[in-house]
């Protein structure tokens, strides 16, 4: 009825607080300064002192909260990704949770789904009011989250075996939702990702792998290499790929290596690639400026021969063997965008874009991944920049590409679009704007260890410095460009 409360009868009423009187107050939070036990005014607490203080406060909550509220809090914070409130309410009222609480955990209180309408929503509101849970954004719909210390403080409610049972209940609930479908955005992928983590938490690795497969290549399709890497690292103890996988059936080394490449972790990617995928190391080798493996190995076994030759023509051009590079590039018939980006970069540097029929790389395919669509647009923008001049349309395309690559966190693409945009601004005589932007490029190339682009970045620094009359900086940048070119053997034409 209307008088029903999620709290026991002795705890009802607007003045109730689960804390002793000295800790009551509308501004109190287990994470606020009042609950920290600072070492004195003006003396900041150490992280360990603060964590211990919060733990003491959470102990008070354990003593005061009803068993059902403790279970609501433990179940709400068991999600790897904070759930929407609607999803959480559906979960807590599901048959999976009824079985978990009253069959597996032997709880004796009234099941959540048998309580009056609105009880669960009121329970969540109460936990939010106590600041144990919080409604947070951004996003179209707020989610229910909790501070990590609160999460850890209530893990013991279930215990180790109970946490596994909770994960299985979460997996069963998510797997059975009628609205499951192929996610087309990261937001739509939330439930699928949570289902993956539920299986992984339960140690059901084959099922977790099946859910991963259902995401259908999120690194390229959703432009989400960080998400895919996070999922694949779950198969390793503490996410350490130097240790054997937790599941002997794990075989997604190639996907993990490509994720690492896309995120700019090129050395780690080279370590992760298995010998049978050695031909796919070209992206990492080119990014680092490590050309020798590409120059000395003239071919690779099927099915990666065409991809290797695309890498190789790019490497030959970077090394200064331009005639060989052009001849090889002209002999190739790229079959996909992964080959095209390297053939295009070779011919762009060699000043031979007239050898390309733009329709050959501009044709879209149905339901193509976001990475493919952006790579296609990037080549189209560079082709138009060289053949049509520095138009407003090309500038706007490059600005949009820069924004999208920044959001996805892809260092090599972020650097390439900036180099193109700097060249366009320079061609328009906007040297001050180009200089400002190029300082970002220099920093990005250095931070991501993009040795293959380092001579280009310093060369453009020198050209812009000369245009602005900054002659000392021009000489320094020229010397830096020559030094890194000599160190890495990058004697080919600079990127226009």
Kinemage of the C-alpha trace (Angstrom):
@kinemage 1
@onewidth
@group {chain A} dominant
@subgroup {mainchain}
@vectorlist {calphas} color= white
{ca unk a 1} P 0.000 0.000 0.000
{ca unk a 2} L 0.933 3.662 0.068
{ca unk a 3} L 2.641 3.319 3.468
{ca unk a 4} L 5.025 0.596 2.295
{ca unk a 5} L 8.708 1.475 2.586
{ca unk a 6} L 11.888 -0.288 1.503
{ca unk a 7} L 13.138 0.226 5.055
{ca unk a 8} L 12.134 -1.881 8.083
{ca unk a 9} L 9.387 -0.370 10.303
{ca unk a 10} L 11.882 0.969 12.857
{ca unk a 11} L 13.654 2.871 10.096
{ca unk a 12} L 10.689 4.538 8.422
{ca unk a 13} L 10.097 8.246 8.480
{ca unk a 14} L 11.525 11.367 6.885
{ca unk a 15} L 14.107 11.827 9.657
{ca unk a 16} L 15.594 8.348 9.347
{ca unk a 17} L 19.312 8.049 8.710
{ca unk a 18} L 21.382 4.861 8.740
{ca unk a 19} L 24.152 6.828 10.444
{ca unk a 20} L 24.620 7.830 14.077
{ca unk a 21} L 23.190 11.277 14.959
{ca unk a 22} L 26.594 12.955 14.798
{ca unk a 23} L 26.870 12.011 11.123
{ca unk a 24} L 23.401 13.000 9.995
{ca unk a 25} L 22.750 15.932 7.712
{ca unk a 26} L 21.475 16.564 4.193
{ca unk a 27} L 24.999 17.129 2.859
{ca unk a 28} L 26.558 14.018 4.321
{ca unk a 29} L 28.118 11.519 1.926
{ca unk a 30} L 30.504 8.668 2.633
{ca unk a 31} L 32.770 10.371 0.103
{ca unk a 32} L 32.326 13.966 1.282
{ca unk a 33} L 34.885 15.826 3.432
{ca unk a 34} L 32.709 15.336 6.503
{ca unk a 35} L 33.149 11.592 6.282
{ca unk a 36} L 36.839 11.505 5.493
{ca unk a 37} L 38.437 11.954 8.842
{ca unk a 38} L 40.989 14.496 7.582
{ca unk a 39} L 44.127 14.882 9.607
{ca unk a 40} L 43.209 18.456 10.472
{ca unk a 41} L 42.133 21.633 8.716
{ca unk a 42} L 44.279 22.291 5.678
{ca unk a 43} L 45.947 18.875 5.905
{ca unk a 44} L 44.854 16.714 2.957
{ca unk a 45} L 44.295 13.047 3.827
{ca unk a 46} L 46.389 10.401 2.149
{ca unk a 47} L 44.557 8.073 -0.286
{ca unk a 48} L 44.962 5.189 2.166
{ca unk a 49} L 43.588 7.245 5.074
{ca unk a 50} L 40.683 8.394 2.937
{ca unk a 51} L 39.891 4.860 1.807
{ca unk a 52} L 40.042 3.581 5.381
{ca unk a 53} L 37.731 6.382 6.493
{ca unk a 54} L 35.221 5.575 3.766
{ca unk a 55} L 35.415 1.883 4.698
{ca unk a 56} L 34.507 2.750 8.296
{ca unk a 57} L 31.505 4.750 7.102
{ca unk a 58} L 30.390 1.957 4.796
{ca unk a 59} L 30.542 -0.415 7.760
{ca unk a 60} L 27.919 1.780 9.432
{ca unk a 61} L 25.753 1.440 6.356
{ca unk a 62} L 26.142 -2.341 6.496
{ca unk a 63} L 24.883 -2.285 10.072
{ca unk a 64} L 21.921 -0.027 9.319
{ca unk a 65} L 20.689 -0.993 5.842
{ca unk a 66} L 18.104 -3.746 5.566
{ca unk a 67} L 19.189 -7.010 3.938
{ca unk a 68} L 17.078 -6.318 0.864
{ca unk a 69} L 18.590 -2.851 0.376
{ca unk a 70} L 22.072 -4.313 0.699
{ca unk a 71} L 21.169 -6.846 -1.990
{ca unk a 72} L 19.729 -4.127 -4.250
{ca unk a 73} L 22.950 -2.158 -3.872
{ca unk a 74} L 25.182 -5.189 -4.481
{ca unk a 75} L 23.208 -6.218 -7.568
{ca unk a 76} L 23.054 -2.669 -8.937
{ca unk a 77} L 26.825 -2.309 -8.668
{ca unk a 78} L 27.572 -5.742 -10.169
{ca unk a 79} L 27.219 -4.345 -13.696
{ca unk a 80} L 30.532 -3.637 -15.439
{ca unk a 81} L 28.926 -0.740 -17.300
{ca unk a 82} L 26.437 1.337 -15.316
{ca unk a 83} L 22.918 0.292 -16.396
{ca unk a 84} L 20.029 2.573 -17.221
{ca unk a 85} L 17.455 2.764 -14.463
{ca unk a 86} L 14.879 0.974 -16.618
{ca unk a 87} L 17.270 -1.908 -17.287
{ca unk a 88} L 18.172 -2.128 -13.594
{ca unk a 89} L 14.525 -2.212 -12.516
{ca unk a 90} L 13.768 -4.936 -15.077
{ca unk a 91} L 16.767 -6.909 -13.839
{ca unk a 92} L 15.883 -6.659 -10.157
{ca unk a 93} L 12.299 -7.762 -10.837
{ca unk a 94} L 13.301 -10.630 -13.150
{ca unk a 95} L 12.848 -14.337 -12.528
{ca unk a 96} L 16.655 -14.677 -12.701
{ca unk a 97} L 17.033 -12.466 -9.609
{ca unk a 98} L 14.166 -14.186 -7.794
{ca unk a 99} L 15.958 -17.523 -8.297
{ca unk a 100} L 19.338 -16.076 -7.340
{ca unk a 101} L 18.142 -14.449 -4.117
{ca unk a 102} L 15.658 -16.994 -2.829
{ca unk a 103} L 16.953 -20.309 -4.196
{ca unk a 104} L 20.704 -19.805 -4.508
{ca unk a 105} L 21.313 -17.319 -1.698
{ca unk a 106} L 18.375 -18.502 0.466
{ca unk a 107} L 17.070 -15.017 1.264
{ca unk a 108} L 13.892 -15.153 3.355
{ca unk a 109} L 12.470 -11.677 2.789
{ca unk a 110} L 9.590 -11.037 0.366
{ca unk a 111} L 10.767 -11.337 -3.282
{ca unk a 112} L 11.182 -8.025 -5.076
{ca unk a 113} L 8.713 -8.901 -7.824
{ca unk a 114} L 6.019 -9.740 -5.245
{ca unk a 115} L 6.227 -6.355 -3.526
{ca unk a 116} L 3.914 -3.418 -4.231
{ca unk a 117} L 4.356 -1.545 -7.508
{ca unk a 118} L 7.001 1.114 -7.127
{ca unk a 119} L 8.918 -0.537 -4.284
{ca unk a 120} L 12.084 -1.116 -6.340
{ca unk a 121} L 12.041 2.420 -7.743
{ca unk a 122} L 11.631 3.743 -4.210
{ca unk a 123} L 14.527 1.559 -3.032
{ca unk a 124} L 16.807 2.957 -5.735
{ca unk a 125} L 15.680 6.492 -4.875
{ca unk a 126} L 16.581 5.813 -1.236
{ca unk a 127} L 20.062 4.571 -2.151
{ca unk a 128} L 20.544 7.619 -4.379
{ca unk a 129} L 19.411 9.874 -1.538
{ca unk a 130} L 21.994 8.204 0.700
{ca unk a 131} L 24.556 8.778 -2.074
{ca unk a 132} L 25.422 5.122 -2.263
{ca unk a 133} L 24.106 5.151 -5.828
{ca unk a 134} L 23.991 8.088 -8.203
{ca unk a 135} L 22.279 9.008 -11.438
{ca unk a 136} L 24.913 10.189 -13.879
{ca unk a 137} L 25.292 11.269 -17.521
{ca unk a 138} L 26.125 12.314 -20.158
{ca unk a 139} L 23.976 10.470 -22.618
{ca unk a 140} L 20.399 10.443 -23.765
{ca unk a 141} L 19.377 8.439 -20.694
{ca unk a 142} L 21.097 8.715 -17.275
{ca unk a 143} L 22.621 5.580 -15.807
{ca unk a 144} L 22.881 4.253 -12.260
{ca unk a 145} L 26.460 4.233 -10.996
{ca unk a 146} L 28.408 4.123 -7.732
{ca unk a 147} L 31.826 5.215 -6.539
{ca unk a 148} L 34.440 2.414 -6.792
{ca unk a 149} L 34.840 2.396 -3.013
{ca unk a 150} L 31.113 1.827 -2.597
{ca unk a 151} L 31.264 -0.996 -5.143
{ca unk a 152} L 34.098 -2.665 -3.246
{ca unk a 153} L 32.418 -2.016 0.081
{ca unk a 154} L 29.398 -4.151 -0.830
{ca unk a 155} L 31.099 -6.927 -2.803
{ca unk a 156} L 31.149 -9.141 0.276
{ca unk a 157} L 27.332 -9.203 0.407
{ca unk a 158} L 27.420 -12.051 -2.120
{ca unk a 159} L 30.861 -13.511 -1.409
{ca unk a 160} L 33.146 -15.012 -4.100
{ca unk a 161} L 30.807 -17.876 -5.039
{ca unk a 162} L 27.858 -15.539 -4.842
{ca unk a 163} L 29.532 -13.126 -7.258
{ca unk a 164} L 29.795 -15.914 -9.812
{ca unk a 165} L 26.130 -16.795 -9.267
{ca unk a 166} L 25.259 -13.116 -9.663
{ca unk a 167} L 27.203 -12.999 -12.940
{ca unk a 168} L 25.299 -16.022 -14.244
{ca unk a 169} L 21.981 -14.436 -13.267
{ca unk a 170} L 22.997 -11.226 -15.044
{ca unk a 171} L 23.988 -13.195 -18.126
{ca unk a 172} L 20.735 -15.163 -18.165
{ca unk a 173} L 18.680 -12.005 -17.838
{ca unk a 174} L 20.520 -10.107 -20.581
{ca unk a 175} L 20.606 -13.083 -22.926
{ca unk a 176} L 16.852 -13.487 -22.682
{ca unk a 177} L 15.869 -9.857 -23.309
{ca unk a 178} L 13.457 -9.625 -26.262
{ca unk a 179} L 14.989 -6.371 -27.565
{ca unk a 180} L 18.439 -7.855 -28.280
{ca unk a 181} L 19.627 -6.990 -31.773
{ca unk a 182} L 22.819 -6.254 -33.696
{ca unk a 183} L 24.152 -3.016 -32.180
{ca unk a 184} L 24.775 -0.236 -34.682
{ca unk a 185} L 26.287 2.238 -32.215
{ca unk a 186} L 28.327 2.082 -29.038
{ca unk a 187} L 25.247 3.101 -27.063
{ca unk a 188} L 23.281 0.196 -28.528
{ca unk a 189} L 26.176 -2.152 -27.696
{ca unk a 190} L 25.914 -1.536 -23.941
{ca unk a 191} L 23.758 -4.579 -23.155
{ca unk a 192} L 25.836 -6.882 -25.352
{ca unk a 193} L 29.041 -5.693 -23.715
{ca unk a 194} L 27.502 -6.223 -20.286
{ca unk a 195} L 26.460 -9.735 -21.319
{ca unk a 196} L 30.052 -10.438 -22.357
{ca unk a 197} L 31.375 -9.285 -18.975
{ca unk a 198} L 28.738 -11.348 -17.138
{ca unk a 199} L 29.907 -14.502 -18.919
{ca unk a 200} L 33.552 -13.594 -18.271
{ca unk a 201} L 32.851 -12.931 -14.574
{ca unk a 202} L 31.297 -16.383 -14.359
{ca unk a 203} L 34.231 -18.005 -16.163
{ca unk a 204} L 32.056 -19.027 -19.115
{ca unk a 205} L 34.693 -18.194 -21.709
{ca unk a 206} L 33.183 -19.971 -24.714
{ca unk a 207} L 29.933 -18.071 -24.122
{ca unk a 208} L 31.854 -14.808 -23.682
{ca unk a 209} L 33.640 -15.452 -26.978
{ca unk a 210} L 30.287 -16.057 -28.676
{ca unk a 211} L 28.976 -12.709 -27.408
{ca unk a 212} L 32.188 -10.988 -28.554
{ca unk a 213} L 31.660 -12.483 -32.009
{ca unk a 214} L 28.104 -11.095 -32.090
{ca unk a 215} L 29.512 -7.549 -31.864
{ca unk a 216} L 30.959 -8.136 -35.350
{ca unk a 217} L 34.328 -6.399 -35.372
{ca unk a 218} L 33.579 -3.316 -33.233
{ca unk a 219} L 37.081 -1.887 -33.710
{ca unk a 220} L 36.313 -1.174 -37.364
{ca unk a 221} L 32.515 -1.336 -37.552
{ca unk a 222} L 31.875 0.974 -34.578
{ca unk a 223} L 35.313 2.643 -34.596
{ca unk a 224} L 35.830 1.273 -31.091
{ca unk a 225} L 39.275 -0.367 -30.798
{ca unk a 226} L 39.518 0.558 -27.101
{ca unk a 227} L 36.288 -1.304 -26.348
{ca unk a 228} L 37.358 -4.372 -28.310
{ca unk a 229} L 40.756 -4.403 -26.632
{ca unk a 230} L 39.059 -4.231 -23.228
{ca unk a 231} L 36.945 -7.272 -24.097
{ca unk a 232} L 39.837 -9.328 -25.451
{ca unk a 233} L 42.059 -8.579 -22.454
{ca unk a 234} L 39.426 -10.205 -20.206
{ca unk a 235} L 40.679 -13.549 -21.540
{ca unk a 236} L 44.065 -12.998 -19.825
{ca unk a 237} L 44.966 -12.994 -16.114
{ca unk a 238} L 44.826 -9.352 -15.005
{ca unk a 239} L 44.749 -8.395 -18.688
{ca unk a 240} L 48.394 -9.436 -19.101
{ca unk a 241} L 48.943 -10.844 -22.603
{ca unk a 242} L 52.354 -12.169 -21.554
{ca unk a 243} L 50.555 -14.853 -19.556
{ca unk a 244} L 48.658 -17.776 -21.089
{ca unk a 245} L 44.961 -17.075 -21.755
{ca unk a 246} L 42.465 -18.160 -19.112
{ca unk a 247} L 40.651 -20.146 -21.780
{ca unk a 248} L 42.579 -22.602 -23.968
{ca unk a 249} L 40.189 -21.906 -26.840
{ca unk a 250} L 41.286 -18.281 -27.172
{ca unk a 251} L 42.443 -17.562 -30.711
{ca unk a 252} L 41.802 -13.885 -31.313
{ca unk a 253} L 45.402 -12.717 -31.267
{ca unk a 254} L 45.103 -11.020 -34.641
{ca unk a 255} L 42.106 -8.930 -33.568
{ca unk a 256} L 43.883 -7.918 -30.367
{ca unk a 257} L 47.020 -6.914 -32.292
{ca unk a 258} L 44.995 -4.782 -34.707
{ca unk a 259} L 43.257 -3.054 -31.769
{ca unk a 260} L 46.659 -2.236 -30.294
{ca unk a 261} L 47.838 -0.864 -33.652
{ca unk a 262} L 44.765 1.328 -34.029
{ca unk a 263} L 45.340 2.743 -30.533
{ca unk a 264} L 48.990 3.531 -31.329
{ca unk a 265} L 50.448 0.734 -29.194
{ca unk a 266} L 52.638 -0.482 -32.015
{ca unk a 267} L 55.372 -2.247 -30.036
{ca unk a 268} L 52.754 -4.185 -28.072
{ca unk a 269} L 50.995 -5.084 -31.324
{ca unk a 270} L 54.186 -6.524 -32.803
{ca unk a 271} L 54.565 -8.728 -29.723
{ca unk a 272} L 50.974 -9.956 -29.907
{ca unk a 273} L 50.957 -10.951 -33.582
{ca unk a 274} L 51.408 -14.716 -33.961
{ca unk a 275} L 53.918 -16.054 -36.541
{ca unk a 276} L 51.129 -17.068 -38.931
{ca unk a 277} L 49.988 -13.428 -39.059
{ca unk a 278} L 53.450 -11.929 -39.592
{ca unk a 279} L 52.363 -10.453 -42.938
{ca unk a 280} L 49.891 -8.175 -41.143
{ca unk a 281} L 52.538 -6.388 -39.092
{ca unk a 282} L 53.027 -3.794 -41.833
{ca unk a 283} L 50.856 -1.085 -40.268
{ca unk a 284} L 52.861 -1.157 -37.040
{ca unk a 285} L 56.210 -1.325 -38.858
{ca unk a 286} L 55.358 1.626 -41.121
{ca unk a 287} L 54.045 3.694 -38.212
{ca unk a 288} L 57.261 3.143 -36.250
{ca unk a 289} L 59.452 3.726 -39.301
{ca unk a 290} L 60.897 0.204 -39.075
{ca unk a 291} L 61.181 -0.425 -42.817
{ca unk a 292} L 63.760 -3.204 -43.008
{ca unk a 293} L 61.388 -6.203 -42.675
{ca unk a 294} L 59.250 -4.757 -45.462
{ca unk a 295} L 62.211 -4.018 -47.715
{ca unk a 296} L 64.053 -7.326 -47.402
{ca unk a 297} L 61.030 -9.639 -47.621
{ca unk a 298} L 59.734 -9.458 -51.173
{ca unk a 299} L 56.679 -11.668 -50.768
{ca unk a 300} L 54.450 -13.451 -48.279
{ca unk a 301} L 52.393 -16.643 -48.495
{ca unk a 302} L 48.689 -16.523 -49.271
{ca unk a 303} L 46.290 -15.155 -48.245
{ca unk a 304} L 48.229 -12.003 -47.319
{ca unk a 305} L 50.442 -11.488 -50.380
{ca unk a 306} L 48.408 -8.553 -51.788
{ca unk a 307} L 48.332 -6.801 -48.425
{ca unk a 308} L 52.085 -7.286 -48.007
{ca unk a 309} L 52.780 -5.775 -51.425
{ca unk a 310} L 50.642 -2.741 -50.514
{ca unk a 311} L 52.708 -2.297 -47.353
{ca unk a 312} L 55.866 -2.808 -49.374
{ca unk a 313} L 55.239 -0.122 -52.000
{ca unk a 314} L 54.572 2.326 -49.151
{ca unk a 315} L 57.837 1.314 -47.456
{ca unk a 316} L 59.850 1.579 -50.697
{ca unk a 317} L 58.604 5.135 -51.183
{ca unk a 318} L 59.462 6.096 -47.590
{ca unk a 319} L 62.953 4.631 -48.069
{ca unk a 320} L 63.578 6.723 -51.189
{ca unk a 321} L 63.330 3.859 -53.700
{ca unk a 322} L 60.657 5.828 -55.494
{ca unk a 323} L 60.828 4.272 -58.967
{ca unk a 324} L 60.505 0.781 -57.498
{ca unk a 325} L 57.626 1.963 -55.324
{ca unk a 326} L 55.733 3.502 -58.256
{ca unk a 327} L 56.254 0.445 -60.431
{ca unk a 328} L 54.992 -1.866 -57.686
{ca unk a 329} L 52.028 0.369 -56.855
{ca unk a 330} L 50.978 0.576 -60.504
{ca unk a 331} L 51.113 -3.215 -60.789
{ca unk a 332} L 48.751 -3.763 -57.868
{ca unk a 333} L 44.969 -4.022 -57.996
{ca unk a 334} L 43.895 -3.258 -54.414
{ca unk a 335} L 40.981 -5.395 -53.357
{ca unk a 336} L 39.959 -3.598 -50.172
{ca unk a 337} L 40.439 -0.386 -48.262
{ca unk a 338} L 43.241 -1.844 -46.132
{ca unk a 339} L 45.369 -2.245 -49.264
{ca unk a 340} L 44.221 1.017 -50.823
{ca unk a 341} L 45.384 3.272 -47.972
{ca unk a 342} L 48.992 2.177 -48.480
{ca unk a 343} L 48.982 2.249 -52.278
{ca unk a 344} L 47.396 5.707 -52.092
{ca unk a 345} L 49.944 6.998 -49.568
{ca unk a 346} L 52.781 5.754 -51.779
{ca unk a 347} L 51.467 7.513 -54.892
{ca unk a 348} L 50.571 10.661 -52.926
{ca unk a 349} L 54.151 11.024 -51.718
{ca unk a 350} L 55.564 10.159 -55.138
{ca unk a 351} L 53.424 12.784 -56.860
{ca unk a 352} L 51.704 10.120 -58.965
{ca unk a 353} L 48.043 10.437 -58.016
{ca unk a 354} L 47.230 10.731 -61.719
{ca unk a 355} L 47.843 6.968 -61.849
{ca unk a 356} L 44.683 6.440 -59.792
{ca unk a 357} L 41.129 6.415 -61.017
{ca unk a 358} L 39.381 7.990 -57.973
{ca unk a 359} L 36.227 5.947 -58.488
{ca unk a 360} L 38.262 2.838 -57.728
{ca unk a 361} L 38.590 3.730 -54.047
{ca unk a 362} L 35.562 6.016 -53.705
{ca unk a 363} L 32.877 3.382 -54.235
{ca unk a 364} L 31.003 2.676 -51.029
{ca unk a 365} L 29.965 -0.794 -49.995
{ca unk a 366} L 26.739 -1.639 -48.192
{ca unk a 367} L 26.971 -1.457 -44.384
{ca unk a 368} L 30.682 -0.676 -44.538
{ca unk a 369} L 32.463 -0.214 -41.173
{ca unk a 370} L 32.972 3.310 -39.871
{ca unk a 371} L 36.743 2.943 -40.142
{ca unk a 372} L 36.398 2.060 -43.837
{ca unk a 373} L 34.063 4.987 -44.519
{ca unk a 374} L 36.429 7.451 -42.833
{ca unk a 375} L 39.500 6.048 -44.604
{ca unk a 376} L 37.682 6.418 -47.919
{ca unk a 377} L 36.762 10.032 -47.139
{ca unk a 378} L 40.332 10.768 -46.067
{ca unk a 379} L 41.736 9.551 -49.396
{ca unk a 380} L 39.063 11.462 -51.317
{ca unk a 381} L 39.942 14.642 -49.394
{ca unk a 382} L 43.667 14.282 -50.101
{ca unk a 383} L 42.986 13.507 -53.762
{ca unk a 384} L 40.821 16.643 -54.057
{ca unk a 385} L 43.374 18.721 -52.121
{ca unk a 386} L 46.117 17.823 -54.604
{ca unk a 387} L 44.098 17.860 -57.834
{ca unk a 388} L 41.592 20.661 -57.130
{ca unk a 389} L 43.406 22.866 -54.641
{ca unk a 390} L 42.757 23.923 -51.027
{ca unk a 391} L 39.014 24.495 -51.281
{ca unk a 392} L 36.636 25.212 -48.424
{ca unk a 393} L 34.931 21.861 -49.009
{ca unk a 394} L 38.171 19.945 -48.570
{ca unk a 395} L 39.033 21.962 -45.468
{ca unk a 396} L 35.646 21.217 -43.917
{ca unk a 397} L 36.007 17.498 -44.683
{ca unk a 398} L 39.447 17.376 -43.077
{ca unk a 399} L 38.187 19.231 -40.011
{ca unk a 400} L 35.339 16.730 -39.628
{ca unk a 401} L 37.702 13.779 -40.084
{ca unk a 402} L 40.052 15.239 -37.483
{ca unk a 403} L 37.177 15.500 -34.996
{ca unk a 404} L 36.022 11.928 -35.574
{ca unk a 405} L 39.505 10.443 -35.394
{ca unk a 406} L 40.186 12.409 -32.212
{ca unk a 407} L 37.028 10.991 -30.637
{ca unk a 408} L 38.063 7.460 -31.539
{ca unk a 409} L 41.656 7.986 -30.350
{ca unk a 410} L 43.457 6.724 -33.469
{ca unk a 411} L 46.953 8.302 -33.443
{ca unk a 412} L 48.114 7.472 -36.982
{ca unk a 413} L 44.900 8.786 -38.582
{ca unk a 414} L 44.890 11.813 -36.282
{ca unk a 415} L 48.427 12.673 -37.406
{ca unk a 416} L 47.731 12.098 -41.128
{ca unk a 417} L 44.603 14.283 -41.178
{ca unk a 418} L 46.459 17.036 -39.344
{ca unk a 419} L 49.351 16.892 -41.812
{ca unk a 420} L 46.852 17.209 -44.657
{ca unk a 421} L 45.052 20.089 -42.956
{ca unk a 422} L 48.339 21.865 -42.221
{ca unk a 423} L 49.314 21.522 -45.900
{ca unk a 424} L 45.932 22.902 -46.967
{ca unk a 425} L 46.157 25.893 -44.631
{ca unk a 426} L 49.701 26.546 -45.809
{ca unk a 427} L 48.558 26.482 -49.442
{ca unk a 428} L 45.892 29.059 -48.540
{ca unk a 429} L 48.525 31.301 -46.954
{ca unk a 430} L 47.036 30.821 -43.471
{ca unk a 431} L 50.438 30.228 -41.935
{ca unk a 432} L 49.630 31.296 -38.367
{ca unk a 433} L 46.662 28.913 -38.185
{ca unk a 434} L 48.730 26.161 -39.785
{ca unk a 435} L 51.537 26.718 -37.262
{ca unk a 436} L 49.180 26.510 -34.292
{ca unk a 437} L 47.617 23.309 -35.589
{ca unk a 438} L 50.970 21.797 -36.448
{ca unk a 439} L 52.220 22.050 -32.875
{ca unk a 440} L 49.508 19.483 -32.094
{ca unk a 441} L 50.865 17.302 -34.900
{ca unk a 442} L 54.425 17.492 -33.584
{ca unk a 443} L 53.258 16.558 -30.081
{ca unk a 444} L 51.098 13.703 -31.370
{ca unk a 445} L 53.885 12.221 -33.518
{ca unk a 446} L 56.254 12.337 -30.559
{ca unk a 447} L 53.783 10.955 -28.027
{ca unk a 448} L 52.678 8.051 -30.243
{ca unk a 449} L 56.238 7.271 -31.444
{ca unk a 450} L 55.190 7.695 -35.083
{ca unk a 451} L 58.682 7.436 -36.494
{ca unk a 452} L 57.343 6.958 -40.015
{ca unk a 453} L 55.842 10.461 -39.902
{ca unk a 454} L 58.540 12.201 -37.864
{ca unk a 455} L 60.552 13.577 -40.843
{ca unk a 456} L 57.299 14.867 -42.388
{ca unk a 457} L 56.287 16.633 -39.191
{ca unk a 458} L 59.659 18.356 -38.818
{ca unk a 459} L 59.757 19.212 -42.519
{ca unk a 460} L 56.415 20.979 -42.267
{ca unk a 461} L 57.600 22.724 -39.115
{ca unk a 462} L 60.564 24.087 -41.071
{ca unk a 463} L 58.413 25.226 -44.008
{ca unk a 464} L 55.927 27.018 -41.779
{ca unk a 465} L 58.689 28.597 -39.694
{ca unk a 466} L 60.281 29.977 -42.875
{ca unk a 467} L 56.936 31.406 -44.018
{ca unk a 468} L 56.524 33.122 -40.643
{ca unk a 469} L 60.086 34.434 -40.565
{ca unk a 470} L 61.094 32.247 -37.616
{ca unk a 471} L 64.470 31.391 -39.056
{ca unk a 472} L 66.072 29.886 -35.943
{ca unk a 473} L 63.154 27.501 -35.600
{ca unk a 474} L 63.359 26.740 -39.313
{ca unk a 475} L 66.999 25.681 -39.021
{ca unk a 476} L 66.297 23.584 -35.918
{ca unk a 477} L 63.353 21.834 -37.560
{ca unk a 478} L 65.316 21.135 -40.737
{ca unk a 479} L 68.123 19.606 -38.703
{ca unk a 480} L 65.630 17.477 -36.758
{ca unk a 481} L 63.985 16.276 -39.976
{ca unk a 482} L 67.311 15.268 -41.493
{ca unk a 483} L 68.492 13.581 -38.298
{ca unk a 484} L 65.446 11.343 -37.886
{ca unk a 485} L 65.440 10.561 -41.625
{ca unk a 486} L 69.042 9.386 -41.367
{ca unk a 487} L 68.357 7.417 -38.184
{ca unk a 488} L 65.400 5.524 -39.670
{ca unk a 489} L 66.443 5.441 -43.328
{ca unk a 490} L 63.456 7.531 -44.418
{ca unk a 491} L 64.981 9.233 -47.459
{ca unk a 492} L 61.878 9.354 -49.634
{ca unk a 493} L 59.847 12.427 -50.644
{ca unk a 494} L 58.060 14.253 -47.863
{ca unk a 495} L 54.293 14.150 -47.645
{ca unk a 496} L 52.792 17.005 -49.714
